Amino acid sequence: MSFEEGTSEPKIEHRREILYGTPGLVIYRDGKPVLWVPDDFGSQTRDLSYKDLEALQKELRRYFEPESRDDSGH
C-alpha cells in the first residue's frame, strides 16, 4: 500500500463482466469504468484499415500497460 500512497497515478483495474448481455473485459480507472472490450472484439475490428488498427492499438495500450513504470521504461 505504501507504493500507492505516494503516487498520483490513477488506479487501473481489469475485470471480466457481462454488459448488455455480452461478456467482455471492463477497464476501470479510479473505480470508474472507462473502457469495455467485448469478447468478440476481433470480429468487430476485422474490416478496419491498417492505419485505424494502429491507432486503436495505441489507444488500447494506454489501458492495458501498467500505470506506473520504473526509470528504465518498464
DRENLO-749120 format. One line per 4 residues: number of its first residue (from 1); their letters; for each residue x, y, z of N, C-alpha, C, O. Coordinates in nm, 2 decimals. Layout:
// residues N
NUM) A) X/Y/Z/X/Y/Z/X/Y/Z/X/Y/Z  ...
END
This chain:
// residues 74
1) MSFE) 0.08/-0.12/0.00/0.00/0.00/0.00/0.08/0.13/0.00/0.04/0.23/-0.05  0.20/0.12/0.06/0.28/0.24/0.06/0.32/0.29/-0.08/0.34/0.41/-0.10  0.33/0.20/-0.17/0.36/0.24/-0.31/0.25/0.33/-0.36/0.28/0.43/-0.43  0.12/0.29/-0.34/0.01/0.37/-0.40/-0.01/0.50/-0.32/-0.05/0.60/-0.38
5) EGTS) 0.03/0.51/-0.19/0.01/0.63/-0.12/0.09/0.74/-0.17/0.04/0.86/-0.16  0.21/0.72/-0.22/0.30/0.83/-0.26/0.28/0.87/-0.41/0.35/0.95/-0.45  0.19/0.81/-0.48/0.17/0.84/-0.62/0.04/0.90/-0.65/-0.06/0.89/-0.58  0.04/0.98/-0.76/-0.08/1.04/-0.80/-0.14/0.97/-0.93/-0.23/1.02/-0.99
9) EPKI) -0.07/0.85/-0.96/-0.11/0.78/-1.08/-0.25/0.72/-1.06/-0.29/0.69/-0.94  -0.33/0.71/-1.16/-0.47/0.66/-1.15/-0.46/0.51/-1.12/-0.36/0.44/-1.17  -0.55/0.45/-1.05/-0.56/0.31/-1.02/-0.63/0.24/-1.13/-0.75/0.27/-1.15  -0.57/0.15/-1.20/-0.63/0.08/-1.32/-0.66/-0.06/-1.28/-0.58/-0.13/-1.22
13) EHRR) -0.78/-0.10/-1.30/-0.83/-0.24/-1.27/-0.89/-0.30/-1.40/-0.96/-0.23/-1.48  -0.88/-0.43/-1.41/-0.94/-0.50/-1.52/-1.03/-0.61/-1.46/-0.99/-0.68/-1.37  -1.16/-0.61/-1.51/-1.25/-0.71/-1.45/-1.33/-0.77/-1.57/-1.38/-0.70/-1.66  -1.36/-0.90/-1.56/-1.44/-0.97/-1.66/-1.59/-0.95/-1.61/-1.62/-0.98/-1.50
17) EILY) -1.67/-0.89/-1.70/-1.81/-0.87/-1.67/-1.89/-0.89/-1.79/-1.84/-0.90/-1.90  -2.02/-0.89/-1.77/-2.12/-0.90/-1.88/-2.19/-0.77/-1.89/-2.26/-0.74/-1.79  -2.18/-0.70/-2.00/-2.25/-0.58/-2.02/-2.34/-0.60/-2.14/-2.30/-0.65/-2.24  -2.46/-0.55/-2.13/-2.56/-0.56/-2.24/-2.57/-0.70/-2.29/-2.60/-0.72/-2.41
21) GTPG) -2.56/-0.80/-2.20/-2.58/-0.94/-2.24/-2.46/-1.00/-2.31/-2.46/-1.11/-2.36  -2.34/-0.92/-2.31/-2.23/-0.97/-2.38/-2.11/-0.97/-2.29/-2.08/-0.87/-2.23  -2.04/-1.09/-2.27/-1.92/-1.10/-2.19/-1.81/-1.02/-2.25/-1.79/-1.01/-2.37  -1.72/-0.96/-2.16/-1.61/-0.89/-2.20/-1.52/-0.85/-2.09/-1.54/-0.89/-1.97
25) LVIY) -1.43/-0.76/-2.11/-1.33/-0.71/-2.02/-1.37/-0.56/-1.99/-1.37/-0.48/-2.09  -1.39/-0.52/-1.87/-1.41/-0.38/-1.84/-1.29/-0.33/-1.77/-1.24/-0.39/-1.67  -1.25/-0.21/-1.81/-1.13/-0.15/-1.75/-1.18/-0.03/-1.67/-1.25/0.06/-1.72  -1.14/-0.03/-1.55/-1.17/0.08/-1.46/-1.05/0.17/-1.43/-0.94/0.12/-1.41
29) RDGK) -1.08/0.30/-1.42/-0.97/0.39/-1.37/-1.03/0.46/-1.25/-1.13/0.53/-1.26  -0.96/0.45/-1.14/-1.00/0.51/-1.01/-1.15/0.47/-0.98/-1.22/0.55/-0.93  -1.18/0.34/-1.00/-1.31/0.29/-0.97/-1.42/0.32/-1.06/-1.54/0.28/-1.04  -1.39/0.39/-1.17/-1.50/0.43/-1.27/-1.47/0.35/-1.40/-1.35/0.35/-1.45
33) PVLW) -1.57/0.29/-1.46/-1.55/0.22/-1.59/-1.51/0.32/-1.70/-1.58/0.42/-1.72  -1.40/0.29/-1.78/-1.36/0.38/-1.88/-1.36/0.31/-2.02/-1.35/0.38/-2.12  -1.36/0.17/-2.02/-1.35/0.10/-2.15/-1.41/-0.04/-2.13/-1.38/-0.10/-2.03  -1.48/-0.08/-2.23/-1.54/-0.22/-2.23/-1.49/-0.28/-2.36/-1.52/-0.22/-2.47
37) VPDD) -1.43/-0.40/-2.35/-1.38/-0.47/-2.47/-1.46/-0.60/-2.47/-1.43/-0.69/-2.39  -1.55/-0.62/-2.56/-1.63/-0.74/-2.57/-1.54/-0.86/-2.62/-1.44/-0.84/-2.68  -1.58/-0.98/-2.57/-1.50/-1.10/-2.61/-1.49/-1.12/-2.76/-1.39/-1.17/-2.81  -1.59/-1.07/-2.84/-1.59/-1.09/-2.98/-1.53/-0.96/-3.05/-1.56/-0.93/-3.17
41) FGSQ) -1.44/-0.90/-2.98/-1.38/-0.77/-3.03/-1.31/-0.79/-3.17/-1.32/-0.71/-3.26  -1.24/-0.91/-3.19/-1.17/-0.93/-3.31/-1.27/-0.93/-3.43/-1.23/-0.88/-3.54  -1.38/-0.99/-3.42/-1.48/-0.99/-3.53/-1.53/-0.85/-3.56/-1.57/-0.82/-3.68  -1.53/-0.77/-3.46/-1.58/-0.63/-3.48/-1.48/-0.54/-3.55/-1.51/-0.44/-3.60
45) TRDL) -1.35/-0.58/-3.54/-1.24/-0.49/-3.59/-1.18/-0.55/-3.72/-1.08/-0.49/-3.77  -1.23/-0.66/-3.77/-1.18/-0.73/-3.88/-1.16/-0.64/-4.01/-1.06/-0.66/-4.08  -1.25/-0.55/-4.03/-1.25/-0.48/-4.16/-1.18/-0.34/-4.14/-1.19/-0.26/-4.24  -1.12/-0.31/-4.03/-1.05/-0.18/-4.01/-0.92/-0.18/-4.10/-0.86/-0.28/-4.12
49) SYKD) -0.89/-0.06/-4.14/-0.76/-0.04/-4.22/-0.65/-0.06/-4.12/-0.66/-0.05/-4.00  -0.53/-0.08/-4.18/-0.41/-0.09/-4.10/-0.38/0.03/-4.02/-0.35/0.02/-3.90  -0.40/0.15/-4.07/-0.39/0.28/-4.00/-0.48/0.29/-3.88/-0.44/0.33/-3.78  -0.61/0.25/-3.91/-0.70/0.25/-3.80/-0.67/0.15/-3.69/-0.69/0.18/-3.57
53) LEAL) -0.62/0.03/-3.73/-0.58/-0.07/-3.63/-0.46/-0.02/-3.54/-0.46/-0.04/-3.42  -0.37/0.05/-3.61/-0.25/0.10/-3.53/-0.30/0.21/-3.43/-0.25/0.21/-3.32  -0.39/0.30/-3.47/-0.45/0.40/-3.38/-0.52/0.33/-3.27/-0.51/0.38/-3.15  -0.60/0.23/-3.30/-0.67/0.16/-3.19/-0.57/0.09/-3.10/-0.59/0.10/-2.97
57) QKEL) -0.47/0.03/-3.15/-0.37/-0.04/-3.06/-0.30/0.06/-2.97/-0.28/0.04/-2.85  -0.27/0.18/-3.02/-0.20/0.28/-2.94/-0.30/0.33/-2.83/-0.25/0.35/-2.72  -0.42/0.35/-2.86/-0.52/0.39/-2.76/-0.54/0.28/-2.65/-0.55/0.31/-2.53  -0.56/0.16/-2.70/-0.58/0.05/-2.60/-0.46/0.02/-2.51/-0.47/-0.01/-2.40
61) RRYF) -0.34/0.04/-2.57/-0.22/0.02/-2.49/-0.22/0.11/-2.36/-0.16/0.07/-2.26  -0.28/0.23/-2.37/-0.28/0.31/-2.25/-0.35/0.25/-2.13/-0.32/0.27/-2.02  -0.45/0.16/-2.16/-0.53/0.10/-2.06/-0.47/-0.04/-2.01/-0.49/-0.08/-1.90  -0.40/-0.11/-2.10/-0.35/-0.24/-2.07/-0.21/-0.24/-2.01/-0.18/-0.34/-1.94
65) EPES) -0.13/-0.14/-2.04/0.00/-0.14/-1.98/-0.01/-0.09/-1.84/-0.10/-0.02/-1.80  0.09/-0.14/-1.76/0.09/-0.10/-1.61/0.09/0.06/-1.60/0.15/0.13/-1.69  0.02/0.11/-1.50/0.01/0.25/-1.49/0.13/0.32/-1.44/0.14/0.44/-1.46  0.23/0.25/-1.38/0.35/0.31/-1.34/0.47/0.24/-1.40/0.46/0.11/-1.42
69) RDDS) 0.57/0.31/-1.42/0.69/0.25/-1.48/0.81/0.29/-1.40/0.81/0.40/-1.34  0.92/0.21/-1.40/1.04/0.25/-1.34/1.12/0.33/-1.43/1.08/0.36/-1.54  1.24/0.38/-1.39/1.32/0.47/-1.47/1.37/0.41/-1.60/1.40/0.48/-1.69  1.37/0.27/-1.61/1.42/0.21/-1.73/1.31/0.20/-1.84/1.34/0.16/-1.95
73) GH) 1.19/0.25/-1.81/1.08/0.25/-1.91/1.00/0.12/-1.91/0.92/0.10/-1.99  1.03/0.03/-1.81/0.95/-0.09/-1.80/0.85/-0.09/-1.69/0.78/-0.19/-1.66
END
